[in-house]
Amino acid sequence: MKSEHTETPVTVLGLGRMGSALAGALLAAGHPTTVWNRTPGKADALVARGALRADTVADAVTASDLLVVCVLDHAAVTALLQPVAGQLAGRTLVNLTSGSPEQARETAAWAAGHGIAYLDGGIMTTPEGVGLPTSMILYSGSPEALAAHRGTLAVLGDPIDLGADAGLASLYDAGLLGLMWSVFGGWLHATALVGADGVAAGTFTPVALRWLTTVGGFLDRYAGQIDAGHYPGDDATIDVQLAAVEHLLHAGRERGVDGRLPEFHRELMAKAVAEGNGGDSYARLVDAFRRP
Ligand SMILES: NC(=O)c1ccc[n+]([C@@H]2O[C@H](COP(=O)([O-])OP(=O)(O)OC[C@H]3O[C@@H](n4cnc5c(N)ncnc54)[C@H](OP(=O)(O)O)[C@@H]3O)[C@@H](O)[C@H]2O)c1
């Protein structure tokens, strides 16, 4: 059984939707949890569950050697933490606020200059998913800090170690959100297409989810091709897929469905064919993104 006295004390700065979920997960796992929020009332529910309220940022920082910050953006992190750099020295700062890779590297350099161990993170779930072992939280930055606190951070979600470059968690996060929006867009387009013939989204989606599993297998295969710079076209060529996308465009036109997404895919495929690469596999289109 977990004892309150053996778990690492943690401070959470920022108790919006996400920060409250993070603090709640730490409390639920028995960590002595100190909380601070700019609008103090947002701490009340956590304090009622056993969290310790800090009245000032400085009190919050000195309460624990491990600090988690999750506020709106990079500017808020900077405004919050720069005045307490002295108190942060010798502690570990885990920044789960979304930002750019450049901002993460800037904060990492600032932290290094003040003797603060720094981890940047990307939370790949919504507040409801915090604390579930199926939810990924990406980390990059101090390997020593991650090694020392992996067990505590695992309470928030499965920690994914991206290495010592503090910018990588934000870079992965941005790329993965782009992937999510592309999948949402493709699914919404397909749902509108089949919906025009009376198929409910709830009927179509289980089939779409099976298809995404198959597509995931293609990604595994194509990743190796991209790293090798070799696109053998041994499964389906771009020529074949360019012909197939015409069926999608035709079906959409007949049903009055916005065709801009598949038109973009057709444009990329047609460019590859025009460059003499129609016999290659689809992964060749990475060049279109690398050299727009
Ligand atoms: N929600 C999600 O699903 C999700 C998922 C992944 C990542 N994230 C990231 O998590 C971070 C927080 O998101 P959220 O959903 O918790 O947002 P939220 O509910 O709007 O909360 C924002 C938090 O930031 C604080 N804040 C804003 N400006 C501040 C400042 N200048 N100084 C001090 N505190 C400030 C707010 O304090 P007040 O209460 O005083 O306004 C509040 O605690 C964001 O970077 C977001 O991108 C969120």
The ligand as an SDF file (V2000), in Angstrom:
LIG
                    3D

 48 52  0  0  0  0  0  0  0  0999 V2000
   -6.5040   21.1680  -22.2210 N   0  0  0  0  0  0  0  0  0  0  0  0
   -5.9000   20.2610  -22.9620 C   0  0  0  0  0  0  0  0  0  0  0  0
   -6.5170   19.3210  -23.5010 O   0  0  0  0  0  0  0  0  0  0  0  0
   -4.4030   20.3390  -23.1710 C   0  0  0  0  0  0  0  0  0  0  0  0
   -3.7340   19.2620  -23.7850 C   0  0  0  0  0  0  0  0  0  0  0  0
   -2.3490   19.3210  -23.9660 C   0  0  0  0  0  0  0  0  0  0  0  0
   -1.6620   20.4380  -23.5590 C   0  0  0  0  0  0  0  0  0  0  0  0
   -2.3260   21.4870  -22.9710 N   0  0  0  0  0  0  0  0  0  0  0  0
   -1.5540   22.6720  -22.5950 C   0  0  0  0  0  0  0  0  0  0  0  0
   -1.6490   22.9170  -21.2020 O   0  0  0  0  0  0  0  0  0  0  0  0
   -1.5220   24.3310  -20.9650 C   0  0  0  0  0  0  0  0  0  0  0  0
   -2.6960   24.7740  -20.0820 C   0  0  0  0  0  0  0  0  0  0  0  0
   -3.8990   24.4660  -20.7910 O   0  0  0  0  0  0  0  0  0  0  0  0
   -5.3200   24.4000  -20.0370 P   0  0  0  0  0  0  0  0  0  0  0  0
   -6.2360   23.6130  -20.9040 O   0  0  0  0  0  0  0  0  0  0  0  0
   -5.0940   24.0440  -18.6050 O   0  0  0  0  0  0  0  0  0  0  0  0
   -5.7320   25.9640  -20.1300 O   0  0  0  0  0  0  0  0  0  0  0  0
   -6.6970   26.7810  -19.1700 P   0  0  0  0  0  0  0  0  0  0  0  0
   -7.7190   25.9110  -18.5490 O   0  0  0  0  0  0  0  0  0  0  0  0
   -7.1500   27.9600  -19.9790 O   0  0  0  0  0  0  0  0  0  0  0  0
   -5.7230   27.2730  -18.0150 O   0  0  0  0  0  0  0  0  0  0  0  0
   -4.7230   28.2380  -18.2650 C   0  0  0  0  0  0  0  0  0  0  0  0
   -3.8710   28.3880  -17.0190 C   0  0  0  0  0  0  0  0  0  0  0  0
   -2.8250   29.3300  -17.2780 O   0  0  0  0  0  0  0  0  0  0  0  0
   -2.8380   30.3210  -16.2510 C   0  0  0  0  0  0  0  0  0  0  0  0
   -2.2710   31.5560  -16.7610 N   0  0  0  0  0  0  0  0  0  0  0  0
   -2.5300   32.1680  -17.9390 C   0  0  0  0  0  0  0  0  0  0  0  0
   -1.7730   33.2760  -18.0710 N   0  0  0  0  0  0  0  0  0  0  0  0
   -1.0260   33.3620  -16.9500 C   0  0  0  0  0  0  0  0  0  0  0  0
   -0.0570   34.2700  -16.4890 C   0  0  0  0  0  0  0  0  0  0  0  0
    0.3140   35.3460  -17.2110 N   0  0  0  0  0  0  0  0  0  0  0  0
    0.5250   34.0450  -15.2930 N   0  0  0  0  0  0  0  0  0  0  0  0
    0.1660   32.9670  -14.5300 C   0  0  0  0  0  0  0  0  0  0  0  0
   -0.7490   32.0670  -14.9180 N   0  0  0  0  0  0  0  0  0  0  0  0
   -1.3420   32.2590  -16.1200 C   0  0  0  0  0  0  0  0  0  0  0  0
   -4.2910   30.4250  -15.8700 C   0  0  0  0  0  0  0  0  0  0  0  0
   -4.4140   31.0810  -14.6340 O   0  0  0  0  0  0  0  0  0  0  0  0
   -5.8350   31.7280  -14.1880 P   0  0  0  0  0  0  0  0  0  0  0  0
   -6.6520   30.5810  -13.6510 O   0  0  0  0  0  0  0  0  0  0  0  0
   -5.4720   32.7360  -13.1730 O   0  0  0  0  0  0  0  0  0  0  0  0
   -6.4430   32.3420  -15.4380 O   0  0  0  0  0  0  0  0  0  0  0  0
   -4.6590   28.9560  -15.8140 C   0  0  0  0  0  0  0  0  0  0  0  0
   -4.1730   28.3460  -14.6460 O   0  0  0  0  0  0  0  0  0  0  0  0
   -1.5080   25.0150  -22.3440 C   0  0  0  0  0  0  0  0  0  0  0  0
   -0.1870   25.3050  -22.7230 O   0  0  0  0  0  0  0  0  0  0  0  0
   -2.1120   23.9430  -23.2510 C   0  0  0  0  0  0  0  0  0  0  0  0
   -1.6910   24.0700  -24.5960 O   0  0  0  0  0  0  0  0  0  0  0  0
   -3.6750   21.4540  -22.7520 C   0  0  0  0  0  0  0  0  0  0  0  0
  1  2  1  0
  2  3  2  0
  2  4  1  0
  4  5  1  0
  4 48  2  0
  5  6  2  0
  6  7  1  0
  7  8  2  0
  8  9  1  0
  8 48  1  0
  9 10  1  0
  9 46  1  0
 10 11  1  0
 11 12  1  0
 11 44  1  0
 12 13  1  0
 13 14  1  0
 14 15  2  0
 14 16  1  0
 14 17  1  0
 17 18  1  0
 18 19  2  0
 18 20  1  0
 18 21  1  0
 21 22  1  0
 22 23  1  0
 23 24  1  0
 23 42  1  0
 24 25  1  0
 25 26  1  0
 25 36  1  0
 26 27  1  0
 26 35  1  0
 27 28  2  0
 28 29  1  0
 29 30  1  0
 29 35  2  0
 30 31  1  0
 30 32  2  0
 32 33  1  0
 33 34  2  0
 34 35  1  0
 36 37  1  0
 36 42  1  0
 37 38  1  0
 38 39  2  0
 38 40  1  0
 38 41  1  0
 42 43  1  0
 44 45  1  0
 44 46  1  0
 46 47  1  0
M  CHG  2   8   1  16  -1
M  END
$$$$
